[in-house]
Amino acid sequence: MATTATTGELQSIPALLARNARDWGTLPAYREKEFGIWQSWTWAETAEEVRALALGLMSLGVARGDHVAIIGRNRPALYWSMVAAQMCGAVPVPLYQDAVAEEMAYVLDHCGARFVICGDQEQVDKVLEVQDRVTGIEQIAYLDRRGMRKYDHSHMNALADVAGEGRAAHYRFDAELDTRIGELTYDHTCVMLYTSGTTGKPKGVVLSNRNIIETSRNSAEFDRLTRDDDVLAYLPMAWVGDFIFSVGQAFWTGFTVNCPESAATMMTDLREIGPTYFFAPPRVFEGQLTNVMIRMEDAGLLKKRMFDHFMAVARRVGPAILDRKPVSAGDRFRYWLGDLFVYGPLKNTLGFSRVRVGYTAGEAIGPEIFDFYRSLGINLKQLYGQTEASVFITQQPDGEVRSDTVGVPSPGVEVRIGDTGEVFYRSPGVFVEYFKNPDSTASTKDAEGWVATGDAGFLEEGSGHLRIIDRAKDVGKMADGRLFAPKYVENKLKFYPNILEAVVFGAGREMCTAFINIDLTAVGNWAERNNIAYASYQELSQHPKVGETIEAHVEEVNRSIAADPMLSGCQIHRFLILHKELDADDGELTRTRKVRRNIIAEKYADLIAALYGGKDSVYTETEVTYEDGRKGSIKATLTIRNATVVTGEQRMAAE
């Protein structure tokens, strides 16, 4: 059933909640799995819980314009807290739950949060650890009571008690709360989300009700989302995509948001829910594909042959069948058999049996990975966006899905390419400002509302599809003038299940080199099958047979890159396998797992020098951060390998 609502008076998330409680009060709004059992709240029940929380926050002294920080995993009560803060005229500021205390301290201090709502004891401890450096925090509320009994509660309350106080004190605050809700307009701030800080300190992106609601409406209509859809809310609440999917689109369309029990049970919960609308960054799809390939390596000969045979059929005709293009009757029958024996059971195992619309974004996804899922009949598409756009800049319409583009401009979005090849856009979703940072706001968004993305790309003639080459700041030239686009190469490398992460160097150099992170799950499984003993990630990463395997992958990627004359200079001449995984706690990745190139180049300058210095090995010592926050160091001697590259003459001879 399609959603027919128009914006009209629906100019805030609380207004959408009131509409949903009135019109769809008995339909499920949120579900959460706790102690192995799914709990469910209707829209009417959700509205009641949110109002109680809002009244409770007012009793604690939350005022108009206050910033309320929210830290924790995806749970209905934390989503409700964001809407409750909006009802009070305050601004919700979700933080990454896996951020270390230092990262939290910066955001809490920068936004001037007076109130912090935490998911559990771990998050409370982080806030208490930095409270002496962060001025202004007056009250902490927590959702999970476990471990909290002996804490000083003079400025701390259980969230359930805050809601209880709200219910008890509603006569005192009802009128004032209604006044504050009534004051909310399209131009009031809906949420403030911090960027991942790839190149520096995170910036607070201020998004208005207009930004969130217009974007949610346009994107929901683009994919015909309705209140009958289901999503799984498992991505960080501090990420703009989760806010749009689990709050913006959910409140606009009225569909159901399902929260898993924990990160450890996410895949099981995904299968139980069987979402119809699903989003994941490439790393999730890469991880699932790695697990599938590992299982197939362990499968019996007959099952492995059946899988290989029908996957060959799927790769050949699956995407065409999905896009309703002409396919012969024989191929349709073979694909039907494959669906019966392979694709159907596999989709069920992955939790994708009911997916009607799937998206990936955040990083470029390897074309081979993308095509694998579409060949199974999963309507996986790419979108291109950023926090400053309220997510959506481009989307792929059904029937126009390709692995080499990110689609056409989303409804209401204009896109143009600057003189330097940088992508610019403007839309109703364009952010209001960077909080307390007018200089960055002015350098990112001009007076006419055009926003510089920082990405290099071009619009295809005829189709109007946008192709992203790389981050504009990362695209450069080799010493001989050939184009250098590291992300293009890194994504090709990460297609292989054995490779978790890659960082390519080469700007201004004579040749390209690379750091490789192996995938411990995939390579560990391979080592077990081949009776290779190892005691640590470091030991396994430097095993000669692992090096030979990765070398074969690099050389295969080189052959693929050589086929593109524009990017053939990006072939990797030398590489090493890192002795540790790149880690956000060590500052090497952002919380959304984007590579911080400058930090890696500075931290591992000795390794880069060895790659370009012709050495066969290099000794290094690296500082690491343990889970409890302590610092340590690991020492290793890393092997440097040469990879075969394809010359221009060899490429022409092959053609």
C-alpha positions as CSV (number, residue, x, y, z in Angstrom):
1,M,0.0,0.0,0.0
2,A,1.6,3.3,-1.0
3,T,2.1,6.2,1.3
4,T,0.0,9.1,0.2
5,A,0.8,11.7,2.8
6,T,2.1,15.2,1.8
7,T,4.3,17.4,3.8
8,G,1.7,20.1,4.6
9,E,1.7,20.4,8.4
10,L,4.2,17.5,8.8
11,Q,7.2,19.8,9.3
12,S,9.0,17.9,12.1
13,I,9.7,14.3,13.1
14,P,7.4,14.7,16.2
15,A,4.6,15.8,13.8
16,L,5.2,12.7,11.6
17,L,5.0,10.6,14.8
18,A,1.7,12.1,15.8
19,R,0.4,11.4,12.2
20,N,1.6,7.8,12.4
21,A,0.0,7.2,15.9
22,R,-3.3,8.6,14.6
23,D,-3.5,6.9,11.2
24,W,-1.5,3.7,11.8
25,G,-1.6,3.3,15.5
26,T,-1.9,-0.5,15.6
27,L,0.9,-1.2,13.0
28,P,4.3,-2.2,14.3
29,A,6.8,0.7,14.4
30,Y,9.9,-0.8,16.3
31,R,11.0,-4.2,17.2
32,E,13.9,-5.3,19.4
33,K,15.3,-8.7,20.2
34,E,16.1,-9.1,23.8
35,F,17.0,-12.3,25.6
36,G,16.3,-14.2,22.4
37,I,12.7,-12.9,22.1
38,W,11.4,-10.2,19.7
39,Q,9.6,-7.3,21.5
40,S,7.3,-5.1,19.4
41,W,5.9,-1.5,19.8
42,T,3.1,-0.1,17.6
43,W,3.1,3.5,16.4
44,A,0.7,4.4,19.2
45,E,2.9,2.8,21.8
46,T,5.9,4.4,20.4
47,A,4.3,7.8,20.6
48,E,3.4,7.2,24.2
49,E,7.0,6.2,25.1
50,V,8.5,9.1,23.3
51,R,6.2,11.6,25.0
52,A,7.0,10.1,28.4
53,L,10.7,10.5,27.7
54,A,10.2,14.1,26.5
55,L,8.3,15.0,29.7
56,G,11.1,13.3,31.7
57,L,13.8,15.3,29.9
58,M,11.9,18.5,30.6
59,S,11.7,17.6,34.3
60,L,15.5,17.3,34.2
61,G,15.8,20.8,32.8
62,V,16.3,20.2,29.0
63,A,15.7,23.6,27.4
64,R,15.2,24.8,23.8
65,G,18.5,24.7,21.9
66,D,20.2,22.3,24.3
67,H,22.3,19.5,22.8
68,V,21.5,16.0,24.0
69,A,24.3,13.4,23.2
70,I,23.1,9.9,22.6
71,I,25.6,7.0,22.7
72,G,24.9,3.3,22.3
73,R,23.9,0.5,19.9
74,N,20.7,0.5,17.9
75,R,17.9,0.2,20.4
76,P,14.3,1.6,20.1
77,A,14.6,3.6,23.4
78,L,17.7,5.5,22.0
79,Y,15.8,6.3,18.8
80,W,12.9,7.5,20.9
81,S,15.3,9.6,22.9
82,M,16.4,11.5,19.8
83,V,12.7,12.3,18.9
84,A,12.0,13.2,22.6
85,A,14.9,15.7,22.5
86,Q,13.4,17.2,19.4
87,M,10.0,17.5,21.1
88,C,11.7,19.5,23.8
89,G,13.2,21.9,21.2
90,A,16.6,20.4,21.9
91,V,19.1,18.9,19.3
92,P,20.0,15.2,19.4
93,V,23.7,14.5,18.8
94,P,24.3,10.7,18.3
95,L,27.9,9.6,18.9
96,Y,29.7,6.5,17.6
97,Q,29.4,3.9,20.4
98,D,32.8,2.3,19.6
99,A,34.6,5.7,19.8
100,V,37.3,5.8,22.5
101,A,36.9,8.3,25.3
102,E,39.2,10.9,23.7
103,E,37.1,11.0,20.6
104,M,33.9,11.3,22.6
105,A,35.5,14.1,24.6
106,Y,36.0,16.2,21.5
107,V,32.4,15.9,20.3
108,L,30.8,16.3,23.7
109,D,32.9,19.5,24.3
110,H,32.4,20.8,20.8
111,C,28.6,20.6,20.9
112,G,28.4,21.7,24.5
113,A,26.1,18.8,25.5
114,R,24.4,19.3,28.9
115,F,22.7,15.9,28.8
116,V,24.1,12.5,27.8
117,I,22.0,9.4,27.2
118,C,24.0,6.2,27.3
119,G,23.1,2.7,26.3
120,D,25.0,0.9,29.0
121,Q,27.7,0.9,31.7
122,E,30.5,1.0,29.1
123,Q,29.3,4.2,27.6
124,V,28.7,5.8,31.0
125,D,32.3,4.9,32.0
126,K,33.6,6.7,28.9
127,V,31.6,9.8,29.7
128,L,32.7,9.8,33.3
129,E,36.3,9.4,32.2
130,V,36.3,12.6,30.3
131,Q,33.8,14.6,32.4
132,D,36.6,16.6,34.0
133,R,37.7,17.8,30.6
134,V,34.2,18.4,29.2
135,T,32.5,21.4,30.7
136,G,28.7,21.5,30.8
137,I,27.5,17.9,31.3
138,E,24.9,18.1,34.0
139,Q,23.0,14.8,33.7
140,I,23.6,11.3,32.4
141,A,20.9,8.8,31.7
142,Y,21.5,5.1,30.9
143,L,19.3,2.5,29.3
144,D,20.7,-0.8,30.6
145,R,20.8,-1.0,34.4
146,R,23.3,-3.8,34.7
147,G,26.4,-2.8,36.6
148,M,25.0,0.6,37.5
149,R,23.8,0.1,41.1
150,K,26.9,1.4,43.0
151,Y,27.4,4.5,40.9
152,D,26.8,8.0,42.2
153,H,23.3,8.8,41.1
154,S,23.2,12.5,42.2
155,H,23.5,13.5,38.5
156,M,22.6,10.2,36.9
157,N,19.3,8.3,36.2
158,A,18.1,5.2,34.5
159,L,16.2,6.1,31.3
160,A,13.2,4.2,32.5
161,D,13.1,6.3,35.6
162,V,13.3,9.5,33.5
163,A,10.3,8.2,31.5
164,G,8.6,7.3,34.7
165,E,9.2,10.8,36.1
166,G,7.7,12.2,32.9
167,R,4.6,10.2,33.3
168,A,4.2,11.2,36.9
169,A,4.8,14.9,36.2
170,H,2.9,15.2,33.0
171,Y,0.3,17.6,34.5
172,R,3.2,20.1,35.1
173,F,4.7,19.8,31.7
174,D,2.0,18.8,29.2
175,A,1.1,22.3,28.2
176,E,4.7,23.4,27.9
177,L,5.7,20.3,25.9
178,D,2.8,20.9,23.5
179,T,3.9,24.5,23.1
180,R,7.4,23.4,22.2
181,I,6.2,20.8,19.7
182,G,4.0,23.4,18.1
183,E,6.9,25.7,17.7
184,L,8.9,23.3,15.5
185,T,9.1,24.3,11.8
186,Y,10.9,23.0,8.7
187,D,13.8,25.3,9.5
188,H,14.4,24.0,13.1
189,T,17.4,21.7,13.6
190,C,16.4,18.1,13.4
191,V,19.7,16.4,14.3
192,M,23.5,17.2,14.4
193,L,25.7,14.5,13.0
194,Y,29.5,14.5,13.1
195,T,31.6,13.6,10.1
196,S,34.0,10.7,10.4
197,G,37.0,13.0,10.3
198,T,38.9,11.4,7.5
199,T,41.3,14.3,7.1
200,G,41.0,16.1,10.5
201,K,38.7,16.7,13.4
202,P,35.1,15.7,12.9
203,K,32.7,18.5,11.9
204,G,29.2,18.9,13.3
205,V,26.8,18.8,10.4
206,V,23.6,20.6,11.3
207,L,20.6,19.1,9.4
208,S,17.1,20.8,9.6
209,N,13.7,19.2,9.5
210,R,13.4,20.3,5.9
211,N,16.7,18.5,5.0
212,I,15.6,15.2,6.6
213,I,11.9,15.1,5.7
214,E,12.2,16.3,2.1
215,T,15.1,13.8,1.5
216,S,13.2,11.0,3.2
217,R,10.0,11.7,1.2
218,N,11.9,11.9,-2.2
219,S,14.0,8.8,-1.6
220,A,11.1,6.8,-0.3
221,E,9.0,7.6,-3.3
222,F,11.9,6.8,-5.6
223,D,12.0,3.2,-4.4
224,R,8.3,3.0,-3.7
225,L,8.8,2.3,0.0
226,T,5.6,1.7,2.1
227,R,4.6,1.1,5.6
228,D,4.7,-2.7,4.8
229,D,8.5,-2.6,4.5
230,D,10.9,-3.9,7.1
231,V,14.5,-2.7,7.8
232,L,17.2,-3.9,10.1
233,A,18.8,-1.1,12.2
234,Y,22.3,-2.3,12.9
235,L,24.6,0.4,11.5
236,P,26.0,3.1,13.8
237,M,23.4,5.5,15.1
238,A,25.8,8.4,14.6
239,W,26.0,7.7,10.8
240,V,23.7,9.8,8.6
241,G,22.5,6.7,6.7
242,D,21.1,5.1,9.8
243,F,19.3,8.3,10.8
244,I,17.6,8.6,7.4
245,F,16.6,4.9,7.2
246,S,15.7,4.3,10.9
247,V,14.1,7.7,11.7
248,G,13.5,9.8,8.5
249,Q,12.2,7.3,6.1
250,A,10.7,5.2,8.9
251,F,8.6,8.1,10.2
252,W,7.7,9.3,6.7
253,T,6.5,5.9,5.4
254,G,5.6,4.2,8.6
255,F,7.6,1.1,8.0
256,T,9.0,-1.1,10.8
257,V,12.5,-0.7,12.2
258,N,14.0,-3.9,13.7
259,C,16.9,-3.7,16.2
260,P,19.1,-6.8,16.6
261,E,20.0,-8.1,20.0
262,S,23.7,-7.5,19.5
263,A,26.4,-7.2,16.9
264,A,27.2,-10.9,17.5
265,T,23.7,-12.0,16.7
266,M,23.1,-9.6,13.8
267,M,23.3,-12.2,11.0
268,T,20.9,-14.5,12.9
269,D,18.5,-11.7,13.5
270,L,18.8,-10.6,9.9
271,R,17.7,-14.1,8.8
272,E,14.8,-14.0,11.3
273,I,13.5,-10.6,10.2
274,G,14.1,-11.0,6.4
275,P,14.1,-7.3,5.7
276,T,12.5,-6.0,2.5
277,Y,14.7,-2.9,2.5
278,F,18.3,-3.3,3.3
279,F,21.4,-1.1,3.4
280,A,25.0,-2.1,4.1
281,P,28.4,-0.6,3.3
282,P,30.7,-2.7,1.0
283,R,32.5,-4.2,3.9
284,V,29.4,-6.1,5.0
285,F,28.8,-7.5,1.6
286,E,32.5,-8.3,1.3
287,G,32.4,-10.2,4.6
288,Q,29.3,-12.2,3.7
289,L,30.8,-13.2,0.4
290,T,34.0,-14.2,2.2
291,N,32.0,-16.5,4.5
292,V,30.2,-18.0,1.5
293,M,33.4,-18.8,-0.3
294,I,34.9,-20.3,2.9
295,R,31.9,-22.5,3.3
296,M,32.2,-23.6,-0.3
297,E,35.8,-24.5,0.1
298,D,34.8,-26.8,3.0
299,A,31.9,-28.3,1.1
300,G,31.9,-31.7,-0.5
301,L,32.9,-32.2,-4.1
302,L,29.3,-32.6,-5.5
303,K,28.0,-29.5,-3.6
304,K,31.1,-27.5,-4.8
305,R,30.6,-28.5,-8.4
306,M,26.8,-27.7,-8.2
307,F,27.6,-24.3,-6.7
308,D,30.3,-23.5,-9.4
309,H,28.0,-24.6,-12.2
310,F,24.9,-22.7,-11.2
311,M,26.9,-19.6,-10.2
312,A,28.3,-19.5,-13.7
313,V,24.7,-19.5,-15.0
314,A,23.8,-16.8,-12.5
315,R,26.7,-14.5,-13.5
316,R,25.7,-14.9,-17.2
317,V,22.0,-14.3,-17.0
318,G,21.0,-13.4,-13.4
319,P,21.3,-9.6,-13.7
320,A,19.4,-9.6,-17.0
321,I,16.5,-11.6,-15.5
322,L,16.5,-9.2,-12.5
323,D,16.2,-6.3,-14.8
324,R,13.5,-8.0,-16.8
325,K,15.5,-8.1,-20.0
326,P,15.1,-10.7,-22.7
327,V,16.6,-14.1,-21.8
328,S,16.2,-17.4,-23.6
329,A,13.8,-20.0,-22.3
330,G,16.6,-22.5,-21.8
331,D,18.6,-20.0,-19.7
332,R,15.5,-19.1,-17.7
333,F,15.0,-22.8,-16.9
334,R,18.6,-23.3,-15.9
335,Y,18.4,-20.2,-13.7
336,W,15.1,-21.5,-12.2
337,L,16.9,-24.8,-11.3
338,G,19.8,-22.8,-9.8
339,D,17.4,-20.8,-7.7
340,L,15.8,-24.0,-6.5
341,F,19.1,-25.6,-5.5
342,V,21.6,-22.8,-4.9
343,Y,20.4,-19.2,-5.1
344,G,17.3,-19.6,-3.0
345,P,18.9,-21.5,-0.1
346,L,21.9,-19.1,-0.2
347,K,19.7,-16.0,-0.1
348,N,17.8,-17.5,2.8
349,T,21.1,-18.2,4.7
350,L,22.2,-14.6,4.1
351,G,18.8,-13.2,5.2
352,F,18.1,-11.7,1.8
353,S,15.1,-13.8,0.7
354,R,12.6,-10.9,1.0
355,V,14.9,-8.0,0.0
356,R,13.0,-5.8,-2.6
357,V,15.5,-2.9,-2.5
358,G,19.1,-3.1,-1.3
359,Y,21.7,-0.4,-1.3
360,T,25.4,-0.1,-0.7
361,A,27.3,3.2,-0.3
362,G,30.0,4.8,1.8
363,E,32.8,3.3,-0.2
364,A,33.0,2.1,-3.8
365,I,32.2,-1.6,-4.0
366,G,34.2,-4.0,-6.2
367,P,32.2,-4.7,-9.4
368,E,32.7,-8.5,-9.0
369,I,31.2,-8.4,-5.5
370,F,28.3,-6.2,-6.7
371,D,27.6,-8.4,-9.7
372,F,27.7,-11.6,-7.4
373,Y,24.7,-10.4,-5.4
374,R,22.7,-9.1,-8.3
375,S,23.3,-12.5,-10.1
376,L,21.5,-14.2,-7.2
377,G,18.4,-12.0,-7.9
378,I,19.0,-9.5,-5.1
379,N,18.1,-6.0,-6.2
380,L,21.3,-4.5,-4.9
381,K,21.9,-0.9,-6.1
382,Q,24.5,1.8,-5.4
383,L,23.9,5.2,-4.1
384,Y,26.2,8.1,-3.7
385,G,25.9,10.5,-0.9
386,Q,27.4,12.2,2.2
387,T,26.4,13.6,5.6
388,E,26.1,17.1,4.2
389,A,23.5,15.9,1.6
390,S,21.3,14.1,4.2
391,V,22.7,11.0,2.4
392,F,21.2,11.1,-1.1
393,I,23.0,12.7,-4.1
394,T,22.5,10.0,-6.7
395,Q,20.6,6.7,-6.9
396,Q,20.3,3.9,-9.4
397,P,16.8,3.5,-10.9
398,D,15.5,-0.1,-11.4
399,G,16.5,-1.3,-14.8
400,E,19.5,1.0,-14.9
401,V,21.8,-0.6,-12.4
402,R,25.5,-0.9,-13.2
403,S,28.6,-1.6,-11.2
404,D,30.6,1.2,-12.8
405,T,28.3,4.1,-11.9
406,V,26.5,5.4,-8.9
407,G,23.3,6.3,-10.7
408,V,21.5,9.5,-11.7
409,P,20.7,12.5,-9.5
410,S,18.2,11.7,-6.8
411,P,14.8,13.4,-7.0
412,G,15.2,17.1,-6.2
413,V,19.0,17.0,-6.6
414,E,21.1,18.9,-9.1
415,V,24.6,17.7,-10.0
416,R,27.4,19.4,-11.9
417,I,31.0,18.8,-12.5
418,G,33.5,21.6,-11.8
419,D,36.4,22.6,-14.0
420,T,38.8,20.4,-12.0
421,G,36.5,17.4,-12.3
422,E,35.1,17.8,-8.8
423,V,31.5,16.8,-8.2
424,F,29.1,19.5,-6.9
425,Y,25.5,19.2,-5.9
426,R,22.6,21.1,-4.4
427,S,19.3,19.8,-3.1
428,P,16.7,20.2,-0.3
429,G,18.9,18.0,1.7
430,V,21.9,20.3,1.7
431,F,23.0,20.9,5.3
432,V,22.4,24.2,7.1
433,E,26.0,24.7,8.4
434,Y,29.0,23.2,10.2
435,F,28.4,23.9,13.9
436,K,30.8,26.6,15.2
437,N,32.7,26.5,11.9
438,P,31.7,29.2,9.5
439,D,34.9,29.1,7.5
440,S,34.5,25.4,6.6
441,T,30.8,26.0,5.9
442,A,31.7,28.8,3.4
443,S,34.4,26.7,1.7
444,T,32.1,23.7,1.3
445,K,28.8,25.4,0.4
446,D,28.6,28.5,-1.8
447,A,26.0,31.3,-1.7
448,E,23.9,29.6,-4.3
449,G,23.7,26.4,-2.3
450,W,26.2,24.3,-4.3
451,V,28.2,21.9,-2.2
452,A,31.7,20.6,-3.1
453,T,31.9,16.9,-2.5
454,G,35.6,16.5,-2.6
455,D,35.2,13.6,-5.1
456,A,36.3,13.5,-8.7
457,G,34.0,12.2,-11.3
458,F,32.0,12.8,-14.5
459,L,28.5,12.5,-15.9
460,E,28.0,10.2,-18.8
461,E,26.6,11.7,-21.9
462,G,23.2,10.2,-22.8
463,S,22.6,8.1,-19.7
464,G,23.2,11.0,-17.2
465,H,24.8,8.5,-14.8
466,L,27.5,9.7,-12.5
467,R,30.9,7.9,-12.4
468,I,33.1,8.6,-9.4
469,I,36.8,8.1,-10.0
470,D,38.2,8.7,-6.5
471,R,38.5,11.3,-3.8
472,A,39.6,14.5,-5.6
473,K,42.4,15.0,-3.1
474,D,43.6,11.4,-3.7
475,V,43.5,11.5,-7.5
476,G,46.9,12.6,-8.7
477,K,49.6,12.0,-11.2
478,M,52.5,9.6,-11.3
479,A,56.0,11.0,-11.9
480,D,55.6,10.4,-15.6
481,G,52.2,12.2,-15.7
482,R,49.9,9.1,-15.8
483,L,46.7,9.2,-13.7
484,F,46.9,7.9,-10.1
485,A,43.6,6.7,-8.5
486,P,44.3,4.6,-5.4
487,K,40.8,3.7,-4.4
488,Y,40.1,2.2,-7.9
489,V,43.0,-0.3,-7.3
490,E,42.2,-0.9,-3.6
491,N,38.6,-1.9,-4.4
492,K,39.8,-4.4,-7.0
493,L,42.2,-5.9,-4.4
494,K,39.4,-6.2,-1.7
495,F,37.3,-8.3,-4.0
496,Y,39.5,-11.3,-3.0
497,P,38.2,-12.9,0.3
498,N,41.8,-13.1,1.5
499,I,42.3,-9.3,1.4
500,L,40.5,-7.2,4.1
501,E,42.1,-3.8,3.4
502,A,44.6,-2.3,1.0
503,V,46.3,1.1,0.9
504,V,48.0,2.1,-2.4
505,F,50.8,4.7,-2.7
506,G,52.2,6.3,-5.9
507,A,51.3,10.0,-6.3
508,G,54.4,11.7,-7.7
509,R,56.3,8.5,-7.7
510,E,57.7,6.3,-10.5
511,M,55.6,3.3,-9.5
512,C,52.7,2.2,-7.3
513,T,53.2,0.2,-4.1
514,A,50.8,-1.1,-1.5
515,F,50.1,-2.2,2.0
516,I,47.8,-5.2,2.4
517,N,45.8,-6.4,5.3
518,I,44.8,-10.1,5.2
519,D,41.3,-11.2,6.3
520,L,42.1,-13.4,9.3
521,T,38.8,-15.4,9.0
522,A,39.4,-16.3,5.3
523,V,43.2,-16.9,5.5
524,G,42.9,-18.6,8.9
525,N,40.4,-21.0,7.4
526,W,42.7,-21.7,4.5
527,A,45.6,-22.3,6.9
528,E,43.5,-24.8,8.9
529,R,42.6,-26.7,5.7
530,N,46.3,-26.8,4.7
531,N,47.6,-27.8,8.2
532,I,49.5,-24.5,8.6
533,A,50.0,-23.7,12.3
534,Y,50.1,-20.1,13.5
535,A,49.9,-18.3,16.8
536,S,48.9,-14.8,15.8
537,Y,47.7,-12.5,13.0
538,Q,51.3,-11.3,12.7
539,E,52.7,-14.8,12.2
540,L,50.1,-15.8,9.7
541,S,50.5,-12.6,7.7
542,Q,54.2,-13.2,7.1
543,H,53.9,-16.9,6.2
544,P,55.6,-17.5,2.8
545,K,52.5,-19.3,1.4
546,V,50.2,-16.5,2.4
547,G,52.6,-14.1,0.7
548,E,52.6,-16.2,-2.5
549,T,48.8,-16.2,-2.5
550,I,48.5,-12.4,-2.1
551,E,51.2,-12.0,-4.8
552,A,49.0,-13.9,-7.2
553,H,46.0,-11.7,-6.3
554,V,48.1,-8.5,-6.9
555,E,49.3,-9.8,-10.3
556,E,45.8,-10.6,-11.3
557,V,44.6,-7.1,-10.4
558,N,47.6,-5.7,-12.4
559,R,46.4,-7.6,-15.5
560,S,42.9,-6.1,-15.0
561,I,44.2,-2.6,-14.5
562,A,46.5,-2.9,-17.5
563,A,43.3,-3.3,-19.7
564,D,42.3,0.3,-18.9
565,P,44.8,2.6,-20.7
566,M,43.8,5.6,-18.6
567,L,44.7,3.9,-15.3
568,S,47.3,1.3,-16.4
569,G,50.0,3.3,-14.5
570,C,48.3,2.3,-11.2
571,Q,49.6,-1.3,-11.4
572,I,51.4,-2.4,-8.2
573,H,55.1,-3.1,-8.5
574,R,55.9,-3.9,-4.9
575,F,53.8,-4.6,-1.8
576,L,54.0,-5.9,1.8
577,I,51.5,-7.5,4.1
578,L,51.1,-5.5,7.3
579,H,51.8,-7.2,10.6
580,K,48.6,-5.8,12.2
581,E,45.1,-4.9,11.0
582,L,44.4,-1.2,10.4
583,D,42.3,-0.1,13.3
584,A,40.1,2.9,14.1
585,D,41.4,2.9,17.7
586,D,44.9,3.5,16.4
587,G,43.6,6.4,14.3
588,E,44.3,4.5,11.0
589,L,40.6,4.2,10.0
590,T,37.6,6.4,10.7
591,R,34.7,4.9,12.7
592,T,33.1,4.2,9.4
593,R,36.2,2.3,8.3
594,K,37.5,4.8,5.8
595,V,41.3,4.8,5.4
596,R,43.1,7.9,6.9
597,R,45.8,8.0,4.2
598,N,47.8,10.9,5.7
599,I,48.0,9.3,9.2
600,I,49.0,5.9,7.7
601,A,51.6,7.5,5.4
602,E,53.1,9.3,8.5
603,K,52.9,6.4,10.9
604,Y,54.4,3.9,8.5
605,A,56.9,6.2,6.7
606,D,59.7,3.6,7.3
607,L,57.7,0.9,5.5
608,I,57.0,3.2,2.5
609,A,60.6,4.1,2.3
610,A,61.5,0.4,2.3
611,L,59.0,-0.3,-0.5
612,Y,60.6,2.4,-2.7
613,G,64.1,1.7,-1.5
614,G,64.4,-1.7,-3.1
615,K,64.7,-3.6,0.2
616,D,63.6,-7.2,0.5
617,S,62.5,-6.8,4.1
618,V,62.1,-4.2,6.8
619,Y,62.1,-4.2,10.6
620,T,59.5,-2.1,12.3
621,E,58.0,-1.2,15.7
622,T,54.4,0.0,15.9
623,E,52.4,1.5,18.7
624,V,49.0,-0.2,19.2
625,T,45.9,0.5,21.4
626,Y,44.5,-2.4,23.3
627,E,40.7,-2.8,24.0
628,D,41.1,-1.4,27.5
629,G,42.8,1.7,26.2
630,R,46.3,0.8,27.2
631,K,49.1,1.4,24.7
632,G,51.7,-1.1,23.7
633,S,54.0,-1.9,20.7
634,I,54.5,-4.8,18.4
635,K,57.8,-5.6,16.6
636,A,58.0,-7.4,13.2
637,T,60.2,-8.0,10.2
638,L,58.1,-7.7,7.1
639,T,58.8,-9.3,3.8
640,I,58.6,-7.1,0.7
641,R,57.5,-8.7,-2.5
642,N,57.7,-7.7,-6.2
643,A,54.7,-8.2,-8.4
644,T,54.7,-8.7,-12.2
645,V,53.3,-5.7,-14.1
646,V,51.9,-5.7,-17.7
647,T,53.8,-3.3,-20.0
648,G,52.2,-1.4,-22.8
649,E,53.9,-3.7,-25.4
650,Q,52.5,-6.8,-23.6
651,R,49.0,-5.3,-23.5
652,M,49.1,-4.4,-27.2
653,A,50.4,-7.9,-28.0
654,A,47.5,-9.5,-26.0
655,E,45.0,-7.4,-27.9
